[in-house]
């Protein structure tokens, strides 16, 4: 089961419907009410940190999720969720020129979420915050556009973040990217984690 932590975003259920169309069971909880204990009891196979308004510093439970489940449960951060991951590992997330419903082209490394994805990847961007930091380990930059980091992966955990929206019709390989996340997570468990 996939646990979707909803940061009160209108796109959350679009992502849920995308995953359900892939025959995945999805359980949605609001970020403002969920607790780590609840997540422990639920024992999800995957966790997705949804998009949402606000600054990643305000997404307290998402930071706690990374602290508690990072390296144990595969986690995907989308938009705000991506920003939480980047900030969690001490990188600056700052105000950028807003892009809402813009098409971006991500140069990527062809690994992890990008396996089988065209290069550059066409994606839908909806954000006014982001990072242009030189990302340091344990995070690895996996995608970039216009000198803005668009995706990261942890060097050893099944932890991935994407600044863009995979569920948008403007993202041409969103289904593939979400499927790759699930495949990578299942491979992580198959290795005995």
C-alpha positions as CSV (number, residue, x, y, z in Angstrom):
1,X,0.0,0.0,0.0
2,X,1.1,3.5,-0.8
3,X,0.7,6.2,1.8
4,X,0.1,9.6,0.3
5,X,0.8,12.4,2.8
6,X,-1.4,15.2,1.5
7,X,-0.1,18.8,2.0
8,X,-3.5,20.2,1.2
9,X,-2.8,20.4,-2.6
10,X,-5.4,20.3,-5.4
11,X,-3.1,18.0,-7.4
12,X,-2.9,15.3,-4.7
13,X,-5.9,13.3,-5.9
14,X,-4.8,13.5,-9.5
15,X,-1.7,11.6,-8.4
16,X,-3.8,9.2,-6.4
17,X,-6.0,8.5,-9.4
18,X,-2.9,7.9,-11.5
19,X,-1.6,5.4,-9.0
20,X,-4.9,3.7,-8.7
21,X,-5.0,3.3,-12.5
22,X,-1.8,1.4,-12.1
23,X,-3.7,-1.0,-9.7
24,X,-2.0,0.3,-6.6
25,X,-3.8,0.7,-3.3
26,X,-3.4,4.3,-2.0
27,X,-4.2,5.6,1.5
28,X,-4.3,9.4,1.8
29,X,-3.7,11.2,5.1
30,X,-3.6,15.0,5.7
31,X,-0.2,16.2,6.8
32,X,-1.7,18.4,9.5
33,X,-3.2,15.5,11.4
34,X,-1.0,12.4,10.7
35,X,1.5,11.2,13.2
36,X,4.6,9.0,13.0
37,X,2.9,6.5,15.3
38,X,-0.1,6.3,12.8
39,X,2.3,5.7,9.9
40,X,4.2,3.0,11.9
41,X,0.9,1.2,12.7
42,X,-0.2,1.5,9.0
43,X,3.1,0.0,7.8
44,X,3.0,1.3,4.3
45,X,5.1,-0.2,1.5
46,X,5.7,3.2,0.0
47,X,5.4,6.9,1.1
48,X,4.7,9.8,-1.2
49,X,5.1,13.4,0.1
50,X,2.6,15.4,-2.0
51,X,2.8,18.8,-3.6
52,X,1.4,21.7,-1.6
53,X,1.5,25.3,-0.8
54,X,3.9,27.0,1.6
55,X,7.6,26.6,2.4
56,X,9.2,23.2,3.1
57,X,10.3,24.4,6.5
58,X,6.5,24.4,7.4
59,X,6.1,20.7,6.4
60,X,7.1,19.4,9.8
61,X,5.7,15.9,9.5
62,X,7.4,15.4,6.1
63,X,10.8,16.1,7.7
64,X,9.9,13.6,10.5
65,X,8.9,11.0,7.9
66,X,12.4,11.3,6.4
67,X,14.0,11.1,9.8
68,X,12.0,8.0,10.8
69,X,11.5,6.1,7.6
70,X,14.4,7.2,5.3
71,X,16.4,4.1,4.3
72,X,13.5,1.8,5.6
73,X,10.6,2.7,3.3
74,X,10.8,4.0,-0.3
75,X,9.9,7.7,-0.3
76,X,9.0,10.0,-3.3
77,X,8.7,13.7,-2.8
78,X,6.8,15.6,-5.4
79,X,7.1,19.4,-5.7
80,X,6.8,20.5,-2.1
81,X,7.9,17.0,-1.1
82,X,11.0,17.4,-3.3
83,X,11.7,20.7,-1.6
84,X,11.4,19.1,1.8
85,X,14.0,16.4,0.8
86,X,16.4,19.1,-0.5
87,X,16.0,21.2,2.6
88,X,16.2,18.2,4.9
89,X,19.7,17.6,3.7
90,X,20.8,21.2,4.3
91,X,20.3,22.8,0.9
92,X,18.7,26.2,0.4
93,X,15.2,26.3,-1.0
94,X,14.4,29.9,-2.1
95,X,11.9,32.0,-4.0
96,X,12.3,31.7,-7.8
97,X,10.3,33.3,-10.7
98,X,6.9,31.5,-10.4
99,X,6.1,28.9,-13.0
100,X,2.6,27.5,-13.0
101,X,1.6,25.2,-15.8
102,X,4.8,25.7,-17.7
103,X,6.5,23.1,-19.7
104,X,10.1,22.4,-18.8
105,X,12.7,20.1,-20.4
106,X,14.7,18.2,-17.9
107,X,18.2,17.0,-18.7
108,X,18.6,13.8,-16.7
109,X,21.0,11.0,-16.1
110,X,18.8,8.1,-17.3
111,X,18.9,6.3,-14.0
112,X,16.4,5.6,-11.2
113,X,13.1,7.4,-12.0
114,X,14.3,8.2,-15.5
115,X,14.9,4.7,-16.8
116,X,13.2,4.5,-20.2
117,X,12.4,8.2,-20.2
118,X,13.2,10.4,-23.2
119,X,16.0,13.0,-22.8
120,X,15.3,15.7,-22.3
121,X,12.1,14.8,-20.4
122,X,9.2,17.1,-20.9
123,X,7.6,18.0,-17.6
124,X,4.9,20.2,-16.1
125,X,6.3,22.8,-13.6
126,X,4.1,24.4,-11.0
127,X,6.3,26.1,-8.4
128,X,7.7,29.4,-7.1
129,X,10.3,27.9,-4.8
130,X,13.3,25.8,-5.8
131,X,17.0,25.2,-5.4
132,X,20.0,26.2,-7.5
133,X,22.4,24.9,-4.8
134,X,25.3,22.7,-5.7
135,X,23.7,19.6,-4.2
136,X,26.1,17.6,-2.0
137,X,26.1,14.0,-0.8
138,X,24.2,12.0,0.3
139,X,21.9,13.6,-2.4
140,X,22.7,13.2,-6.1
141,X,21.2,15.5,-8.8
142,X,19.4,13.4,-11.3
143,X,17.7,16.1,-13.4
144,X,18.2,19.8,-14.1
145,X,16.6,22.6,-16.2
146,X,17.8,26.2,-16.6
147,X,20.3,25.6,-13.7
148,X,17.4,24.7,-11.4
149,X,17.6,21.3,-9.7
150,X,14.6,19.4,-10.9
151,X,15.2,16.0,-9.3
152,X,17.4,14.2,-6.7
153,X,18.0,10.8,-5.4
154,X,19.7,9.6,-2.2
155,X,23.0,7.8,-2.8
156,X,22.0,4.8,-0.8
157,X,18.4,5.1,0.4
158,X,15.3,4.6,-1.8
159,X,14.5,8.3,-1.5
160,X,13.7,10.3,-4.6
161,X,12.4,13.9,-5.2
162,X,11.0,15.6,-8.3
163,X,10.2,19.3,-8.5
164,X,7.7,18.7,-11.3
165,X,4.3,17.1,-11.5
166,X,4.3,13.5,-13.0
167,X,0.5,13.3,-13.1
168,X,0.1,16.3,-15.4
169,X,-0.7,15.7,-19.1
170,X,2.2,18.1,-19.8
171,X,4.6,15.5,-18.3
172,X,5.0,13.0,-21.1
173,X,6.6,10.2,-19.1
174,X,5.0,10.7,-15.7
175,X,3.4,7.2,-15.7
176,X,6.9,5.7,-16.4
177,X,8.5,7.7,-13.6
178,X,5.9,6.7,-11.0
179,X,6.2,3.1,-12.2
180,X,10.0,3.3,-11.9
181,X,9.6,4.5,-8.3
182,X,7.5,1.5,-7.4
183,X,9.8,-0.9,-9.2
184,X,12.9,0.6,-7.5
185,X,11.1,0.2,-4.1
186,X,10.2,-3.4,-4.8
187,X,13.7,-4.1,-5.8
188,X,14.9,-2.5,-2.5
189,X,12.6,-4.9,-0.6
190,X,13.7,-7.9,-2.7
191,X,17.3,-7.2,-1.5
192,X,16.2,-8.0,2.0
193,X,15.4,-4.6,3.4
